[in-house]
Amino acid sequence: MAERARPGIADRALETLAQSWRPVALLVACFAAWWVVSAARLVEPYLVPSPGSTLQVMWDKAGYIWHHGWVTTYETLLGFAIAVAVGVLAAVIMVYSSTVEKTLYPVLLFAQVIPKIAIAPLFIVWLGFGIAPKIVVAVLIAFFPVAISMITGLKSVDPEMVQLSATMGAGPLQTFVKIRFPASLPHLFSGLKVAVTLAVTGAVVGEFVGANEGLGFVILQANGNLDTPMLFAGLIVMSLIGVVLFLLVEIAEKLLLPWHASRRGDAVTTTY
């Protein structure tokens, strides 16, 4: 049987365009609706600025927004990295120890339902006004989806594969490295895509409570001064950071999991 030719660059570009036109069309429609509302004066400009004034602010104060956007991005990346490391480690320990799972799992659930903005002031009191409280809030928000997705992935491994590896003389570490961990990666990446966007929210929430830089600081300052163009600019940049980080995690997933069914070009899909 002749091997099917791999798709070329043009085919991949057309496939990407076919997959992305719907969200792009939705964004264009939202932008057009925003422009119509502001142009028709259906809402006062101090409540909803025009797209033109918002883009003008982003252009005129690009350096200011870039600085504060980078601060939030740095806090997000650091918090996300710590959440991934701690979440994966906690998941592995809970899967391999039922005692730890029964002890720690209810605590995780309890900690997850506590509103992070309610306890963020405590971190300011304990850790000061530096970068540490923002990172802690980002870690707390991003940790739960990482841990839960990793636990689900490790528990979803086919038991027959684990028994086969034990029969062939593989130890627990070899079984984890060769079977359990690779099989859990699709679930883990699903949690990572959720966690990285939540980490942005966590960093901004930490900045809301107490900060002198970052997008949360920019948004609070703009809100206090009724500077809605700058407020909208901060929200747009915050959203862009989340989208870019989400896409980076998705690209990493495509590169690391080309063998997974959801990443193969011949996977069965339904289009509407």
C-alpha positions in Angstrom: 0.0 0.0 0.0 1.4 3.4 -1.0 2.0 5.8 1.9 -0.3 8.8 1.8 1.5 12.0 1.2 1.8 14.4 4.1 0.0 17.7 3.8 2.1 20.5 2.5 2.4 24.1 3.8 -0.4 25.3 1.6 -2.7 22.5 2.8 -1.9 23.3 6.4 -2.5 27.0 5.8 -5.9 26.2 4.3 -6.8 23.9 7.1 -5.8 26.6 9.7 -7.9 29.2 7.8 -10.9 26.8 7.7 -10.7 26.3 11.4 -10.1 29.9 12.4 -12.6 31.9 10.2 -15.5 31.4 12.7 -13.9 32.9 15.7 -12.3 35.7 13.6 -15.8 36.4 12.1 -17.2 36.6 15.6 -14.5 39.0 16.8 -15.1 41.2 13.7 -18.9 41.2 14.5 -18.3 42.2 18.1 -15.9 44.9 17.0 -18.5 46.2 14.5 -21.2 46.2 17.1 -19.0 48.1 19.5 -18.3 50.7 16.8 -22.0 51.0 16.0 -22.9 51.5 19.7 -20.2 54.2 20.2 -20.8 55.9 16.9 -24.6 56.1 17.4 -24.1 57.4 21.0 -26.3 54.7 22.4 -24.1 54.7 25.4 -22.1 57.7 26.8 -18.4 57.7 25.9 -17.3 57.8 29.5 -19.1 54.4 29.9 -18.1 52.7 26.6 -15.4 54.4 24.7 -15.1 54.1 20.9 -12.8 51.5 19.3 -10.9 54.4 17.8 -10.2 56.1 21.1 -9.2 52.8 22.7 -6.8 52.0 19.9 -5.4 55.5 20.0 -4.6 55.1 23.7 -2.9 51.8 23.1 -0.8 53.5 20.4 0.0 56.7 22.3 0.9 54.8 25.6 2.3 51.7 24.1 5.4 51.8 26.3 3.4 52.3 29.4 1.0 49.4 28.5 4.0 47.2 27.4 5.7 47.6 30.8 2.7 46.8 32.9 1.7 44.0 30.5 5.1 42.4 30.8 4.9 42.5 34.6 1.6 40.7 34.5 3.0 38.2 32.0 6.0 37.5 34.2 3.8 36.9 37.2 1.5 34.7 35.2 4.3 32.5 33.8 6.0 32.1 37.1 2.8 31.3 38.9 1.8 28.9 36.1 5.2 27.1 36.2 5.0 26.6 39.9 1.4 25.4 39.7 2.3 22.8 37.0 5.3 21.5 39.1 3.3 21.3 42.3 0.1 20.1 40.7 1.8 17.2 38.8 3.8 16.2 41.9 0.7 16.2 44.1 -1.3 14.2 41.5 1.4 11.6 41.2 1.6 11.2 45.0 -2.2 11.0 45.4 -2.5 8.4 42.6 0.2 6.2 44.1 -1.0 6.6 47.7 -4.6 6.1 48.5 -4.0 7.4 52.1 -2.6 10.7 50.8 -5.4 11.0 48.3 -8.1 10.5 50.9 -6.4 13.0 53.1 -5.4 15.7 50.6 -8.2 15.6 48.0 -10.9 17.1 50.3 -8.5 19.8 51.3 -8.0 20.7 47.6 -11.7 20.8 47.0 -12.1 23.1 50.1 -9.3 25.4 49.0 -10.7 25.6 45.4 -14.2 26.9 46.5 -12.7 29.7 48.5 -12.9 33.0 46.5 -9.2 33.9 45.9 -10.0 37.6 45.9 -11.3 37.2 49.4 -8.0 35.8 50.7 -5.7 37.8 48.5 -5.4 40.7 51.1 -4.0 38.1 53.5 -1.1 37.5 51.2 -0.4 41.2 51.0 -0.2 41.3 54.8 2.0 38.2 55.0 4.2 38.8 51.9 4.1 42.5 51.3 3.4 44.5 48.2 6.0 42.8 46.0 5.6 40.2 43.3 5.2 37.3 45.7 1.4 37.7 46.6 0.5 37.9 42.9 2.4 34.7 42.2 0.8 32.9 45.1 -2.7 33.9 43.9 -1.9 32.7 40.3 -0.6 29.4 41.7 -3.7 28.8 43.8 -6.0 29.5 40.9 -4.0 27.5 38.3 -3.1 24.5 40.6 -6.5 22.8 40.8 -7.1 22.1 37.0 -3.5 20.8 36.7 -3.8 18.4 39.6 -7.3 17.2 38.7 -6.4 16.6 35.0 -3.2 14.8 35.9 -5.0 12.6 38.4 -7.6 11.7 35.8 -4.9 11.0 33.2 -2.9 8.7 35.5 -6.0 6.8 36.5 -7.3 6.4 33.0 -4.3 4.2 31.9 -5.4 0.8 30.6 -4.9 -1.7 33.5 -3.9 -4.4 31.0 -0.9 -2.2 29.9 0.2 -1.8 33.5 -0.1 -5.6 34.1 1.8 -6.3 30.9 4.6 -4.1 31.9 4.8 -5.7 35.3 4.8 -9.2 33.7 7.7 -8.1 31.5 9.7 -7.1 34.6 9.2 -3.3 34.6 9.4 -1.7 38.0 7.1 1.1 39.2 9.4 3.9 38.0 9.7 2.3 34.5 6.0 1.8 34.3 5.4 5.4 35.2 7.9 6.8 32.7 7.0 4.5 29.8 3.3 4.0 30.2 1.5 6.0 32.9 3.0 9.5 32.3 2.8 9.4 28.4 -0.8 8.1 28.6 -1.7 10.9 31.0 -0.4 13.7 28.8 -3.6 14.4 26.8 -5.5 14.9 30.0 -2.7 17.0 31.5 -2.6 19.3 28.5 -6.3 19.8 28.7 -5.8 21.0 32.3 -2.8 23.1 31.3 -4.8 25.1 28.7 -7.4 25.9 31.4 -4.7 26.7 34.0 -2.7 29.1 31.9 -5.7 31.3 31.3 -6.6 31.2 35.0 -3.1 32.1 35.9 -3.5 35.4 34.1 -6.7 36.0 36.1 -4.9 35.2 39.3 -2.0 37.6 38.6 -4.5 40.4 37.9 -6.5 39.6 41.0 -3.4 39.9 43.1 -2.6 43.2 41.4 -6.1 44.5 42.2 -5.6 44.0 45.9 -2.2 45.8 46.1 0.3 46.7 43.5 2.0 49.6 41.8 2.5 48.0 38.5 0.8 45.4 36.3 -2.4 45.4 34.2 -4.5 45.1 37.4 -2.9 48.3 38.6 -3.6 49.9 35.2 -7.2 48.9 35.2 -7.8 50.1 38.8 -6.1 53.4 38.0 -8.1 53.9 34.9 -11.4 53.0 36.7 -10.7 55.5 39.4 -10.0 58.2 36.9 -12.9 57.3 34.7 -10.4 56.8 31.9 -12.5 54.1 30.1 -10.3 54.0 26.9 -7.3 53.0 29.1 -9.5 50.6 31.1 -10.6 48.9 27.8 -7.0 48.9 26.6 -5.9 47.1 29.7 -8.7 44.5 29.4 -7.8 43.9 25.7 -4.1 43.4 26.5 -5.0 41.1 29.4 -7.2 39.0 27.1 -4.5 38.9 24.4 -2.0 37.6 27.0 -4.3 34.8 27.9 -5.0 33.9 24.3 -1.3 33.9 23.3 -0.4 31.7 26.3 -3.3 29.3 25.5 -2.1 29.0 21.9 1.5 28.4 23.1 0.3 25.5 25.3 -1.7 24.2 22.3 1.3 24.3 20.0 3.3 22.4 22.6 0.6 19.8 22.8 0.7 19.4 19.0 4.5 19.0 19.1 4.6 16.6 22.0 1.5 14.5 21.2 1.5 13.9 17.4 0.5 10.3 18.2 -2.8 11.3 19.9 -6.0 10.7 18.0 -7.1 14.4 18.3 -3.8 15.5 16.6 -3.8 13.1 13.7 -4.9 14.5 10.3 -7.1 11.4 9.7 -9.0 11.7 13.0 -12.7 11.4 12.6 -14.3 14.8 13.0 -17.7 16.4 12.4 -18.0 19.8 10.8 -21.0 22.0 10.5 
